[in-house]
Protein backbone atom coordinates (compact mmCIF):
# COMPACT_ATOMS: atom_id res chain seq x y z
CA UNK A 1 0.00 0.00 0.00
CA UNK A 2 1.53 3.31 -1.05
CA UNK A 3 2.69 5.69 1.66
CA UNK A 4 2.38 9.38 0.89
CA UNK A 5 4.13 11.92 3.10
CA UNK A 6 1.82 14.93 3.07
CA UNK A 7 3.27 16.67 6.09
CA UNK A 8 4.57 19.47 3.89
CA UNK A 9 1.66 19.35 1.45
CA UNK A 10 1.87 17.86 -2.04
CA UNK A 11 0.14 18.24 -5.35
CA UNK A 12 -0.38 14.46 -5.38
CA UNK A 13 -2.47 14.67 -2.23
CA UNK A 14 -4.77 17.23 -3.84
CA UNK A 15 -5.22 14.95 -6.83
CA UNK A 16 -6.10 12.01 -4.55
CA UNK A 17 -8.74 14.05 -2.79
CA UNK A 18 -10.43 15.17 -6.00
CA UNK A 19 -13.61 13.28 -6.70
CA UNK A 20 -14.03 11.96 -10.23
CA UNK A 21 -17.74 11.24 -10.53
CA UNK A 22 -18.02 12.36 -14.12
CA UNK A 23 -20.65 10.50 -16.11
CA UNK A 24 -19.51 8.07 -18.79
CA UNK A 25 -21.01 9.28 -22.10
CA UNK A 26 -21.19 5.74 -23.50
CA UNK A 27 -23.03 4.47 -20.42
CA UNK A 28 -25.39 7.44 -20.47
CA UNK A 29 -26.23 6.96 -24.13
CA UNK A 30 -27.03 3.27 -23.64
CA UNK A 31 -29.09 3.98 -20.54
CA UNK A 32 -31.17 6.64 -22.30
CA UNK A 33 -31.91 4.15 -25.04
CA UNK A 34 -33.01 1.51 -22.52
CA UNK A 35 -35.17 3.91 -20.53
CA UNK A 36 -37.00 5.14 -23.60
CA UNK A 37 -37.51 1.64 -24.93
CA UNK A 38 -39.08 0.39 -21.70
CA UNK A 39 -41.16 3.56 -21.36
CA UNK A 40 -42.63 3.09 -24.81
CA UNK A 41 -42.75 -0.70 -25.21
CA UNK A 42 -43.35 -1.80 -21.61
CA UNK A 43 -43.19 -5.52 -20.84
CA UNK A 44 -42.07 -6.43 -24.34
CA UNK A 45 -38.91 -4.36 -24.05
CA UNK A 46 -38.37 -5.41 -20.45
CA UNK A 47 -38.54 -9.10 -21.35
CA UNK A 48 -36.34 -8.72 -24.42
CA UNK A 49 -33.66 -6.79 -22.55
CA UNK A 50 -33.70 -9.24 -19.65
CA UNK A 51 -33.33 -12.14 -22.08
CA UNK A 52 -30.39 -10.45 -23.81
CA UNK A 53 -28.57 -9.16 -20.73
CA UNK A 54 -29.41 -11.45 -17.83
CA UNK A 55 -31.59 -14.54 -18.24
CA UNK A 56 -32.19 -16.47 -21.44
CA UNK A 57 -35.09 -18.36 -19.83
CA UNK A 58 -37.10 -15.31 -18.78
CA UNK A 59 -39.96 -16.09 -21.18
CA UNK A 60 -40.71 -19.41 -19.48
CA UNK A 61 -39.92 -18.24 -15.95
CA UNK A 62 -41.77 -14.94 -16.11
CA UNK A 63 -40.71 -11.60 -14.70
CA UNK A 64 -42.33 -12.04 -11.29
CA UNK A 65 -40.95 -14.38 -8.65
CA UNK A 66 -43.59 -16.82 -7.43
CA UNK A 67 -44.44 -17.10 -3.74
CA UNK A 68 -43.44 -20.76 -3.80
CA UNK A 69 -39.91 -19.72 -4.83
CA UNK A 70 -39.63 -17.66 -1.66
CA UNK A 71 -40.99 -20.54 0.41
CA UNK A 72 -38.50 -22.93 -1.19
CA UNK A 73 -35.66 -20.50 -0.46
CA UNK A 74 -36.19 -20.98 3.28
CA UNK A 75 -35.34 -24.65 2.80
CA UNK A 76 -32.06 -23.74 1.12
CA UNK A 77 -30.52 -21.55 3.81
CA UNK A 78 -28.94 -22.70 7.06
CA UNK A 79 -30.30 -22.14 10.55
CA UNK A 80 -27.30 -19.97 11.44
CA UNK A 81 -27.99 -17.70 8.50
CA UNK A 82 -31.67 -17.31 9.36
CA UNK A 83 -30.91 -16.60 13.02
CA UNK A 84 -28.25 -14.05 12.09
CA UNK A 85 -30.54 -12.38 9.57
CA UNK A 86 -33.27 -12.04 12.18
CA UNK A 87 -30.83 -10.61 14.72
CA UNK A 88 -29.64 -8.04 12.21
CA UNK A 89 -33.23 -7.15 11.27
CA UNK A 90 -34.14 -6.67 14.93
CA UNK A 91 -31.16 -4.32 15.47
CA UNK A 92 -31.91 -2.36 12.29
CA UNK A 93 -35.53 -1.96 13.36
CA UNK A 94 -34.53 -0.80 16.85
CA UNK A 95 -32.22 1.84 15.39
CA UNK A 96 -34.62 3.18 12.77
CA UNK A 97 -37.58 3.45 15.13
CA UNK A 98 -35.76 6.38 16.72
CA UNK A 99 -35.85 8.23 13.38
CA UNK A 100 -39.63 8.44 13.13
CA UNK A 101 -41.12 11.91 12.83
CA UNK A 102 -44.72 12.76 13.53
CA UNK A 103 -47.36 15.19 12.36
CA UNK A 104 -47.34 18.38 14.46
CA UNK A 105 -49.08 21.72 14.72
CA UNK A 106 -48.80 25.08 16.50
CA UNK A 107 -51.51 27.65 17.23
CA UNK A 108 -51.77 31.31 18.02
CA UNK A 109 -53.66 34.51 17.16
CA UNK A 110 -56.09 32.93 14.75
CA UNK A 111 -53.50 30.91 12.84
CA UNK A 112 -52.98 27.18 13.09
CA UNK A 113 -49.88 25.86 11.32
CA UNK A 114 -48.29 22.46 11.12
CA UNK A 115 -46.89 19.66 9.06
CA UNK A 116 -48.53 16.40 8.15
CA UNK A 117 -46.08 13.52 7.81
CA UNK A 118 -47.33 10.69 5.62
CA UNK A 119 -45.63 7.61 4.17
CA UNK A 120 -45.04 7.07 0.49
CA UNK A 121 -47.57 4.56 -0.79
CA UNK A 122 -45.36 2.47 -3.10
CA UNK A 123 -41.58 2.25 -3.33
CA UNK A 124 -39.16 0.17 -5.38
CA UNK A 125 -36.04 -1.42 -3.94
CA UNK A 126 -33.14 -2.24 -6.25
CA UNK A 127 -31.07 -5.10 -4.84
CA UNK A 128 -27.84 -5.91 -6.72
CA UNK A 129 -27.48 -9.55 -7.69
CA UNK A 130 -26.57 -12.00 -10.39
CA UNK A 131 -22.97 -12.83 -9.43
CA UNK A 132 -23.36 -12.05 -5.72
CA UNK A 133 -26.02 -12.04 -3.01
CA UNK A 134 -26.84 -9.07 -0.80
CA UNK A 135 -29.51 -9.98 1.75
CA UNK A 136 -28.23 -7.20 4.02
CA UNK A 137 -29.19 -4.65 1.37
CA UNK A 138 -32.75 -5.98 1.44
CA UNK A 139 -32.92 -5.34 5.19
CA UNK A 140 -31.32 -1.90 5.00
CA UNK A 141 -33.85 -0.70 2.43
CA UNK A 142 -37.00 -2.53 3.47
CA UNK A 143 -36.85 -2.05 7.25
CA UNK A 144 -36.92 1.78 7.29
CA UNK A 145 -39.59 1.71 4.58
CA UNK A 146 -41.78 -0.51 6.75
CA UNK A 147 -41.18 1.62 9.84
CA UNK A 148 -42.16 4.70 7.82
CA UNK A 149 -45.47 3.00 7.00
CA UNK A 150 -45.00 2.25 3.30
CA UNK A 151 -47.74 -0.20 2.32
CA UNK A 152 -46.41 -1.49 -1.03
CA UNK A 153 -42.75 -2.45 -1.40
CA UNK A 154 -41.57 -3.79 -4.75
CA UNK A 155 -38.20 -5.49 -5.06
CA UNK A 156 -36.24 -5.93 -8.27
CA UNK A 157 -33.02 -7.90 -8.48
CA UNK A 158 -31.09 -9.38 -11.40
CA UNK A 159 -30.92 -13.15 -11.67
CA UNK A 160 -28.33 -15.58 -13.00
CA UNK A 161 -28.42 -16.64 -16.68
CA UNK A 162 -30.46 -19.65 -15.49
CA UNK A 163 -32.98 -17.38 -13.81
CA UNK A 164 -31.96 -18.07 -10.23
CA UNK A 165 -31.95 -15.59 -7.36
CA UNK A 166 -29.87 -16.34 -4.29
CA UNK A 167 -32.07 -17.96 -1.64
CA UNK A 168 -30.55 -15.65 1.00
CA UNK A 169 -31.97 -12.64 -0.85
CA UNK A 170 -35.41 -14.21 -1.19
CA UNK A 171 -35.44 -15.16 2.49
CA UNK A 172 -34.52 -11.60 3.46
CA UNK A 173 -37.42 -10.38 1.32
CA UNK A 174 -39.69 -12.90 3.02
CA UNK A 175 -38.61 -11.71 6.47
CA UNK A 176 -39.45 -8.14 5.46
CA UNK A 177 -42.86 -9.09 4.06
CA UNK A 178 -42.02 -8.23 0.46
CA UNK A 179 -44.41 -10.17 -1.75
CA UNK A 180 -43.86 -8.38 -5.08
CA UNK A 181 -40.46 -9.42 -6.44
CA UNK A 182 -39.19 -9.31 -10.03
CA UNK A 183 -36.15 -11.04 -11.53
CA UNK A 184 -34.98 -8.00 -13.44
CA UNK A 185 -31.96 -5.74 -13.08
CA UNK A 186 -29.96 -2.97 -14.70
CA UNK A 187 -31.31 0.22 -16.24
CA UNK A 188 -34.34 -1.68 -17.54
CA UNK A 189 -35.45 -2.46 -13.98
CA UNK A 190 -35.14 1.20 -13.01
CA UNK A 191 -37.20 2.13 -16.06
CA UNK A 192 -39.93 -0.35 -15.15
CA UNK A 193 -40.17 1.04 -11.62
CA UNK A 194 -40.14 4.66 -12.77
CA UNK A 195 -42.54 4.47 -15.72
CA UNK A 196 -44.48 1.29 -15.02
CA UNK A 197 -45.28 -1.48 -17.51
CA UNK A 198 -48.27 -3.71 -18.14
CA UNK A 199 -47.24 -6.00 -15.27
CA UNK A 200 -45.28 -3.68 -12.97
CA UNK A 201 -46.96 -0.68 -11.43
CA UNK A 202 -44.88 2.49 -11.19
CA UNK A 203 -43.49 3.50 -7.82
CA UNK A 204 -43.05 6.84 -6.08
CA UNK A 205 -39.42 6.37 -5.10
CA UNK A 206 -36.51 4.06 -5.95
CA UNK A 207 -33.81 3.17 -3.44
CA UNK A 208 -30.86 0.81 -3.45
CA UNK A 209 -27.37 0.66 -4.98
CA UNK A 210 -26.26 -0.72 -8.32
CA UNK A 211 -23.64 -0.58 -11.04
CA UNK A 212 -22.84 2.35 -13.32
CA UNK A 213 -25.89 1.64 -15.49
CA UNK A 214 -28.22 1.58 -12.51
CA UNK A 215 -26.70 4.76 -11.11
CA UNK A 216 -27.08 6.53 -14.46
CA UNK A 217 -30.67 5.34 -14.80
CA UNK A 218 -31.57 6.58 -11.32
CA UNK A 219 -30.06 9.95 -12.10
CA UNK A 220 -32.07 10.20 -15.33
CA UNK A 221 -35.46 9.22 -13.88
CA UNK A 222 -35.15 11.57 -10.91
CA UNK A 223 -38.06 13.97 -11.17
CA UNK A 224 -40.34 11.29 -12.60
CA UNK A 225 -39.80 9.45 -9.33
CA UNK A 226 -37.78 10.15 -6.22
CA UNK A 227 -34.45 8.44 -5.58
CA UNK A 228 -32.37 7.97 -2.46
CA UNK A 229 -28.92 8.91 -3.82
CA UNK A 230 -26.44 8.16 -6.59
CA UNK A 231 -24.16 5.54 -5.09
CA UNK A 232 -20.56 5.52 -6.28
CA UNK A 233 -17.62 3.23 -5.48
CA UNK A 234 -17.33 2.48 -1.78
CA UNK A 235 -14.72 4.16 0.41
CA UNK A 236 -13.25 4.14 3.89
CA UNK A 237 -10.93 6.52 5.72
CA UNK A 238 -9.16 5.17 8.79
CA UNK A 239 -7.49 7.60 11.20
CA UNK A 240 -4.90 5.65 13.22
CA UNK A 241 -2.59 6.54 16.09
CA UNK A 242 -0.29 4.45 18.29
CA UNK A 243 -3.29 2.72 19.88
CA UNK A 244 -4.34 1.16 16.55
CA UNK A 245 -3.25 -2.46 15.95
CA UNK A 246 -1.76 -2.55 12.43
CA UNK A 247 -3.47 -5.89 11.77
CA UNK A 248 -6.88 -4.35 12.55
CA UNK A 249 -6.26 -1.41 10.23
CA UNK A 250 -5.06 -3.68 7.42
CA UNK A 251 -8.04 -6.01 7.81
CA UNK A 252 -10.47 -3.10 7.51
CA UNK A 253 -8.63 -1.73 4.47
CA UNK A 254 -9.05 -5.09 2.76
CA UNK A 255 -12.66 -5.47 3.90
CA UNK A 256 -13.55 -2.29 2.06
CA UNK A 257 -11.29 -2.96 -0.92
CA UNK A 258 -12.84 -6.36 -1.63
CA UNK A 259 -16.15 -4.74 -2.60
CA UNK A 260 -14.96 -3.37 -5.92
CA UNK A 261 -11.79 -2.69 -7.89
CA UNK A 262 -12.77 0.98 -7.73
CA UNK A 263 -13.08 1.07 -3.93
CA UNK A 264 -11.02 3.71 -2.13
CA UNK A 265 -9.29 2.78 1.16
CA UNK A 266 -7.28 5.59 2.82
CA UNK A 267 -5.37 5.58 6.11
CA UNK A 268 -4.34 8.80 7.85
CA UNK A 269 -1.65 8.74 10.54
CA UNK A 270 1.09 10.90 12.04
CA UNK A 271 3.45 7.96 12.70
CA UNK A 272 5.87 6.88 9.96
CA UNK A 273 6.69 3.53 11.56
CA UNK A 274 2.97 2.70 11.93
CA UNK A 275 2.44 3.48 8.26
CA UNK A 276 5.11 0.97 7.34
CA UNK A 277 3.67 -1.73 9.59
CA UNK A 278 0.17 -1.20 8.19
CA UNK A 279 1.49 -1.43 4.62
CA UNK A 280 3.27 -4.72 5.45
CA UNK A 281 0.13 -6.08 7.10
CA UNK A 282 -2.00 -5.26 4.09
CA UNK A 283 0.38 -7.14 1.84
CA UNK A 284 0.49 -10.14 4.17
CA UNK A 285 -3.28 -10.35 4.53
CA UNK A 286 -3.90 -9.89 0.81
CA UNK A 287 -1.91 -13.05 0.14
CA UNK A 288 -4.63 -15.17 1.79
CA UNK A 289 -7.72 -13.07 1.08
CA UNK A 290 -10.45 -15.00 -0.82
CA UNK A 291 -11.28 -11.87 -2.84
CA UNK A 292 -7.67 -10.80 -2.90
CA UNK A 293 -7.54 -10.12 -6.63
CA UNK A 294 -10.32 -7.52 -6.38
CA UNK A 295 -8.96 -6.03 -3.15
CA UNK A 296 -5.42 -5.80 -4.51
CA UNK A 297 -6.55 -3.77 -7.52
CA UNK A 298 -8.42 -1.35 -5.27
CA UNK A 299 -5.45 -1.03 -2.91
CA UNK A 300 -2.95 -0.56 -5.72
CA UNK A 301 -5.04 1.91 -7.70
CA UNK A 302 -6.80 3.97 -5.02
CA UNK A 303 -5.29 2.93 -1.69
CA UNK A 304 -3.01 5.30 0.24
CA UNK A 305 -1.50 5.66 3.69
CA UNK A 306 -1.11 9.40 4.16
CA UNK A 307 1.27 10.86 6.73
CA UNK A 308 0.01 14.07 8.31
CA UNK A 309 1.43 16.42 10.94
CA UNK A 310 -1.26 16.09 13.62
CA UNK A 311 -4.55 14.49 14.55
CA UNK A 312 -6.28 17.81 13.88
CA UNK A 313 -4.82 17.88 10.36
CA UNK A 314 -6.11 14.33 9.84
CA UNK A 315 -9.59 15.37 10.94
CA UNK A 316 -9.46 18.44 8.71
CA UNK A 317 -8.66 16.13 5.79
CA UNK A 318 -11.55 13.88 6.78
CA UNK A 319 -13.91 16.83 6.48
CA UNK A 320 -12.52 17.59 3.01
CA UNK A 321 -12.79 13.97 1.85
CA UNK A 322 -16.27 13.52 3.43
CA UNK A 323 -15.94 9.72 3.36
CA UNK A 324 -18.71 7.17 3.22
CA UNK A 325 -17.14 5.29 6.16
CA UNK A 326 -14.83 6.80 8.77
CA UNK A 327 -13.00 4.68 11.35
CA UNK A 328 -11.35 6.51 14.24
CA UNK A 329 -8.77 4.10 15.67
CA UNK A 330 -7.36 6.66 18.08
CA UNK A 331 -6.99 6.96 21.85
CA UNK A 332 -10.01 9.20 22.34
CA UNK A 333 -12.30 8.47 19.38
CA UNK A 334 -15.36 10.21 20.82
CA UNK A 335 -13.48 13.50 21.18
CA UNK A 336 -12.12 13.12 17.66
CA UNK A 337 -15.59 12.40 16.28
CA UNK A 338 -16.84 15.68 17.74
CA UNK A 339 -14.52 17.48 15.31
CA UNK A 340 -15.87 15.62 12.26
CA UNK A 341 -18.67 17.27 10.32
CA UNK A 342 -18.58 15.33 7.04
CA UNK A 343 -18.91 11.53 7.10
CA UNK A 344 -21.58 8.96 6.30
CA UNK A 345 -20.99 6.64 9.25
CA UNK A 346 -18.41 7.12 12.01
CA UNK A 347 -16.94 4.09 13.77
CA UNK A 348 -15.35 4.79 17.15
CA UNK A 349 -12.38 2.77 18.37
CA UNK A 350 -10.57 -0.37 17.33
CA UNK A 351 -13.49 -2.72 17.94
CA UNK A 352 -16.00 -0.81 15.83
CA UNK A 353 -15.00 -2.40 12.53
CA UNK A 354 -16.91 -1.15 9.51
CA UNK A 355 -18.20 -4.68 8.82
CA UNK A 356 -20.45 -4.43 11.89
CA UNK A 357 -22.14 -1.43 10.31
CA UNK A 358 -22.62 -3.30 7.06
CA UNK A 359 -24.57 -6.09 8.69
CA UNK A 360 -25.72 -6.29 12.28
CA UNK A 361 -25.08 -3.14 14.33
CA UNK A 362 -28.32 -1.41 13.31
CA UNK A 363 -27.51 1.88 11.52
CA UNK A 364 -28.12 1.86 7.78
CA UNK A 365 -25.29 0.86 5.46
CA UNK A 366 -26.68 2.81 2.49
CA UNK A 367 -24.46 5.86 2.77
CA UNK A 368 -23.46 8.94 0.74
CA UNK A 369 -20.32 8.39 -1.35
CA UNK A 370 -17.96 10.48 -3.46
CA UNK A 371 -17.84 13.38 -1.02
CA UNK A 372 -21.63 13.78 -0.92
CA UNK A 373 -21.57 13.33 2.87
CA UNK A 374 -20.92 17.09 2.84
CA UNK A 375 -24.62 17.61 2.10
CA UNK A 376 -26.50 14.31 2.35
CA UNK A 377 -27.26 11.62 4.90
CA UNK A 378 -27.56 7.85 5.28
CA UNK A 379 -30.76 6.16 4.11
CA UNK A 380 -33.41 6.27 6.79
CA UNK A 381 -37.07 6.50 7.65
CA UNK A 382 -37.23 10.10 6.40
CA UNK A 383 -36.49 8.85 2.88
CA UNK A 384 -39.82 7.02 2.85
CA UNK A 385 -42.12 9.79 4.05
CA UNK A 386 -43.25 13.12 2.69
CA UNK A 387 -44.30 16.27 4.53
CA UNK A 388 -47.22 18.57 3.73
CA UNK A 389 -47.49 22.02 5.26
CA UNK A 390 -50.87 22.86 6.82
CA UNK A 391 -52.08 26.48 7.02
CA UNK A 392 -55.42 27.10 8.77
CA UNK A 393 -56.32 30.81 9.12
CA UNK A 394 -59.34 32.43 10.81
CA UNK A 395 -60.56 35.94 9.99
CA UNK A 396 -58.59 37.26 12.96
CA UNK A 397 -55.46 35.54 11.74
CA UNK A 398 -55.99 36.89 8.23
CA UNK A 399 -56.09 40.47 9.52
CA UNK A 400 -52.71 39.99 11.21
CA UNK A 401 -51.06 38.62 8.07
CA UNK A 402 -52.79 40.63 5.34
CA UNK A 403 -50.75 43.81 5.63
CA UNK A 404 -47.26 42.27 5.41
CA UNK A 405 -48.45 39.92 2.66
CA UNK A 406 -49.81 42.76 0.52
CA UNK A 407 -46.64 44.84 0.92
CA UNK A 408 -44.31 41.97 0.01
CA UNK A 409 -46.47 40.89 -2.95
CA UNK A 410 -46.40 44.41 -4.41
CA UNK A 411 -42.64 44.60 -3.83
CA UNK A 412 -42.24 41.53 -6.01
CA UNK A 413 -44.60 42.84 -8.66
CA UNK A 414 -47.15 40.10 -8.07
CA UNK A 415 -50.23 42.30 -8.02
CA UNK A 416 -52.63 39.39 -8.30
CA UNK A 417 -51.33 38.10 -5.00
CA UNK A 418 -51.88 41.50 -3.44
CA UNK A 419 -55.37 41.73 -4.96
CA UNK A 420 -56.41 38.42 -3.41
CA UNK A 421 -55.63 39.92 -0.01
CA UNK A 422 -57.23 43.29 -0.71
CA UNK A 423 -60.44 41.57 -1.88
CA UNK A 424 -60.78 39.75 1.41
CA UNK A 425 -60.01 42.85 3.43
CA UNK A 426 -63.15 44.41 2.06
CA UNK A 427 -65.35 41.53 3.17
CA UNK A 428 -66.96 41.67 6.59
N, C-alpha and C positions, 0 to 999 in steps of 0.2 A: 504494500500500500504506500503510495507516494507521500513523502513528508515535505510540507511546504513551510518554510520559515517566513512568516509574515510579520515578524516583530518590528521590522522597519518599513512595512508596507511594500507591496509589489503590484505590478500591473497584472500579473498572473492571477493573483487573488481576486482582483476586480472582475476578471473574465470568468472565474469560477462562479462568482456570486450572481452573474447575469443570468436571468431566466430566458430560456429559448423555447417559448411556447408558440412559435409561429406556426400557422396552419400549413399543411402540406397541400399545395394546389392540386396534385394528382388525386389525393384522397378526397378532397373537397368536391372535385368534379365528379368522381364516381358516386359519392354519397348523394349529391344533388340529383343525379340520374336515378338512383334507387328510390329516393324519397318521392320523386314525381311519379315514378312508375307505380309504386304501391298506392299513392294517393289517387291515381286515375284508375288503375286496373284492379285494386283490391286484392281479394284472395287469390286470384289467378297469378298476379305478379308475385305475391308472397310465397305461394307454393313453388312457382318456377325458380325463384331466387334461392329458396331453401334447398331445393333439389340440386341446384348447380353448386351452391357454396357449402352446404352442410351435410344434408342427408338425402341419399339417392332413393330412399324408400318412403319419402314423406307422403306420397300419394296413397299408399296402402295404410300407413300408420295414422295419417291425419295430423292436423296442426295441434289439436288439443290433446293433452295428456289425460287418459282415462283415470277415474277414481281407483279402479282396481290396480293400476300401475303404482299408485301411491301406497295402497295397502300392501302390495307385494314388496315394495321397497323396505318396509319395516322388517320383513323376513330376511332381508339381505344385509342388515347392519348388525353389528355386535351390541351386546348389552352395555359394554363400557362406553361405546360411542353414544348410545341413546341416553345413558345416565349423564354423561358429560354435556351433551347438547342441552338437556333439560336444566342442568345446573347453570350453564351459561345463559340460557333464556331467562331463568329466574333472576339472575344478577342484572341482566340488561333491563328487564322490566322494573326492578327496584330502582335502578338509576334513573330511568326515563320518567318514572312517575313524578319525580321531583320537578320535572320541566313543565308540567301542565300549567296552562294559564286559563283563567276563567273570565267569563263575561262580567263587566263591572259598570257602575254608573255613579255619577255625582250630581248633586242638586244644589240650586241656590238662585234666588231672585227671579223666579219664573222660568228658569232654564234647567232642563235635565239633559245631561250629556253622558255618553258612555261608549263602550265598545262591546260588540257581540262577537264572541269567539265561536266559530263553528268549524267542524271538520270538513275536509274535502270529501266528496262522496265516492270517488273512484280514482285510484292511483295505480300506476304500473311500475313494477319492480323489474329492473334488468339485472339478472344474475349471470355473471360470466360462466362459461362452461365449455364443453367439448373436450378439450385435452385435460382439464383439471376440474376439481369439484370445490365449491365454496359454500358449504352450508352455513358458515358464520355470516356470510354476506346476506343470506336470507333472513337470519335473525336480526341483524343490525338495521335492515330496512323495514321489515315487517313489524317488529315489536313497537317502535315508536309510532308507526302508522295506526296500529291497533289501539294503543294508549290514547292517541289523539281522537279516536272514535271513527276512523274511516271504515265504512261499511263494506265496500267492494275493493279487494286487493287482487290485482292481476299480476301473475309472474310470467316472464318470458326468459328462456334460457336456451342457448344453442345445445344441440345434441351431437353425438358422434355420427360418423357416416352411416352407421347401422341404425341410427335413430334412438340410441340409448341416452338416458340422463342418469347421472350418478345417483344411486339410491340414497346417499347421504343428503343430497340436495332435496330430493322428494320428501324424505322424512322430515327435514327441517321445515319444508312448506306445510306438511301435515301438522306438525306441532304448532305452527302459527295459524292454522285454520285457513290456509289458502287453497281454495277449491278450483280456481280458474288458472290453469297452467298451460302454456304453449311451448312446444319444442321449436322455437325459432330464435334466431340471434342476429347480431350485426345491425347495420343501418336499417335493414328491412323490418326488423322487430320494432325499432324505434318509430319507424314510419307507421306501422300498424297501430301502435299505441296512440300516436299523436293524431292520426287522421281517421282511424277506424277502418274496418273492412266489413265484408258481409258477415263474417263469423266472429270478429273481435271488435267489441265496442270501444270507442275512444275513451281516453282517460283525461283527468284534469292535471295530473302531474306525473313526471317520470323521474325515478330515482335509481341509483345504482351505477357502479363503475363498468367500464368496458374498454375495448381497444381503441385505436385511433379512429376507426370508422364509426364506432358507437359515440365517441366523444364529439366527432364532427357532426353527426346526425342530431345529437342532443342540442348542440349549439344552434343548428339551423332550424329546429322546430320550436325553439324557445320563442314564446309569444303566441304560438298556436296552443301550446300547453306550457305548464311550468316545469322547471327542472331543478334538481338539487344543486348541482355544480358541474363544472367540467373537470373531470379527474385526469390528472397527468401522471407521469411516472412517480412511483413512491420515493420517499426520502426520509432520512433520519439524520439529525445532528446530535452528537454525543459530546457533552462538555465533561472532561475528566481531569481530576487532580490526583494527588498522591494516594487518596483513599480508594481509587478505582482499581480493581483487579484487572490487569491487562487481558486475561482470558475472558472476563465478562464483556469487556468492551469489544473485543474481537468477535465474540459469539453474536453480539447484537448487530455488529456491522454486517456479518454474513447473513443473519436472519433477514435483514432488510434487503440485502443485495440479491438474495435468491429469488425474490419476486419477479425480477425483470432485468434484462441486460441494460435497461436504461435507468435503473434505480440509482439514487444518489446517496451514498453513505459518507458523512463527514464527521471527523473527530476534531474537537478544539481542545488544546491543552497548553499549559505554560511550561511543561517539563520535557526537555529534549530526550532524556533517557526513557521516559514513559512512552513517548512517541515511537521510539525504536522498538521497545518491547511489544507495544500494540501491533506494530507492523509485522514483527516476527510471528506473533500469535495468529494474526489473520492468515498468513501464509501457511502456518502449520495446520490450522483448522480447515482451510480450504482443501488441503490434500485429501481429507476424508469426508468432505461434505457431499451428501447424495446429489444435491443440485449445484455442485461445485463449478460446473462449466458456466452456468448462468451467472452465479455469484461472482466468479472471477472476472467475467467481462465487465460487470457493473463496477467492481472494485478498481479494475485497471483503467476503465474509461472515465468514471465519474468520482471514484473514491479518493479522498484526501485526508491526511492528518495535518492540521494546520497549527503551527506554533504561534501563540500570541503572547503579549507582554503581561497580561493580568486577567484575572477572572472577569473583571468589569469589561475589559475589551472583548472577551469571549461572549459575554452576554449582549454587548452592543452588536456584535456580528450576528448573533442569533436573531435579534430584532430586525436586522437587515435581510437575512436569509428568509425569515418567517417560515420555518420548516413545518412540514406535516407532523412529524414526530420529533420531540425533543426529550433527550434523556440527560438528566443532571446527576452524574456520578461524582458528586463533590461532597465535601465534609458537611456543609449546611445547605442541603438542596432546597429546603423551604424558603430560606432567605434569598437564595439565588433566583428561585422562581418568582419571587415578588418583583424582581427587576426585569422580568420578561413580559413583553406586551404582545408579541407576535409569534404564536405557535398554535398548531392544531390541537395536539395533546401533549401534556407535560408529564414526564415520568420522574418521580423523585427518588433518588438513591439507587444503590447498586442492585437492590432486589426487585425494583419495579421495571423489569425487562419489558420492552415494547410488545413482545408476544402476548403478554397477559392482556394488554389492551386490545389486541386483535381478536381475542377469543372470549375470555371468561370473566374479566374484571367487572364489566358492566357499562362503562362509557362507550359511545359509538366509535367504530373504527373507520367510518366514512368521513374523511377529513379533507380540509382544503390543502391543495398541493400547489407547487410552482410559485410560491410566494403569496398566494391568495389568502393566507392566514392573516395578512395585514388588514383585510376588510371582510372576511367571511368566517363562518363558524362550522363546527362539526354538525353532521346530520342529527336532527332531533325532532321532538314532538312538534315544535313550532313550524317545521317544514311541511307538516300535514294538516295544518289548520289555516284558516283565513280570518281576518278581522274586518268587521263592518262598523263604521262610526255611526252612532245614534245621536240625533239632535232633535229634542222635543222642546218647543218654545211656546209659552203662554203669551197672552197679549201684554202682560207686564214685562215679561222677558224681552219681547220684541221691542218695546219702547226703549229699553236699556241699550239694545244693540243697533237700533236703526240708524242713529246719528253717525257713529263711527263707520258703519257699513256704507252709508250713502257717500260720505266724504272720500273714503278709500276707493269706491267704485268710480267716482267722477275723476279722481286722480289718475286712474288707469285708463280713462276714456271709455269705460264700459257703462254707457248711459242707460242701457236696458236694465242692468243690475240695479242701478240707482233708482230707476223708475219703478221697479217692482217693490222697492221699499217705500217710496213716496206714495204710491197707490194705497198701500196698507195704512200708512199714517193718516190718510184722510178718512178711513173707515172707523166708525165708532163701535 
